[in-house]
Amino acid sequence: MRYSRRPVIVLSLITALCIIGDSMLYIALPIYYNEAGLSTLWHVGLVLSH
């Protein structure tokens, strides 16, 4: 049997985008926490720890 690579490629791209989005939270949230509706920096730590 020959399997198609397309589902594997699509799933790997979706996974990569999710990981990039998660990493962007760790980069951008401590810098722009006011725009996210958080009032202090310890709120950022609380959000990222969960």
Contacts in CASP RR format, 6 or more apart in sequence:
PFRMAT RR
TARGET T0000
AUTHOR 0000-0000-0000
METHOD contacts of the structure
MODEL  1
MRYSRRPVIVLSLITALCIIGDSMLYIALPIYYNEAGLSTLWHVGLVLSH
25 48 0 8 1.000
26 48 0 8 1.000
29 36 0 8 1.000
29 38 0 8 1.000
29 44 0 8 1.000
29 47 0 8 1.000
29 48 0 8 1.000
30 41 0 8 1.000
30 44 0 8 1.000
33 40 0 8 1.000
33 41 0 8 1.000
33 43 0 8 1.000
33 44 0 8 1.000
38 44 0 8 1.000
38 47 0 8 1.000
END
